[in-house]
Structures are given as C-alpha cells and as structure tokens.
Amino acid sequence: MAKKSRRAKRRAKKTRSKPAVRPKRPASAPSPTVAKETRALTEEKAAELAEEYRYVFSDLKRIAVLAGAMFAALIILSFVIR
C-alpha cells in the first residue's frame, strides 16, 4: 500500500471538525428531551437485562429452596443427635 502524501494528510486535518461547545445548563433543570431519552435508554437497558438474565431468577429460587432444605436438615439433625 502506498504511503499517504503530505497533501492528503493536510486535507484530512482540514476536514476534521472540532467538537462544538455547548452552553452549560443548570444541573437541576434537565431538558424534557434529555429526560425522555434517559428514560427510554433506562427502559431499553432493563429490557435487555431481563431478557439476557431471565434464567437467573429460576436459579436463585432453586438455590434458596436447597439452602432452606439443608438448613432444616441441620436443625432436625441437631435435635436427633442430642
């Protein structure tokens, strides 16, 4: 592949746009569009997580049942052994 010329590098530098500076808004008053976008993103993330980890709740229930059964077995065995 050929080496880029200096002219091409200069053109690339000229076409790059500088980031626009936005005026700062008070933190206590977010705009309605920002609030809507934030709410939409939060709901979207929650939906993704719910879909991605739907099996976790069933696993947690199974673990809780097993832990409860083992705890009950320990209590019963402590009375039997005495």
Contacts in CASP RR format, 6 or more apart in sequence:
PFRMAT RR
TARGET T0000
AUTHOR 0000-0000-0000
METHOD contacts of the structure
MODEL  1
MAKKSRRAKRRAKKTRSKPAVRPKRPASAPSPTVAKETRALTEEKAAELA
EEYRYVFSDLKRIAVLAGAMFAALIILSFVIR
25 31 0 8 1.000
30 38 0 8 1.000
END
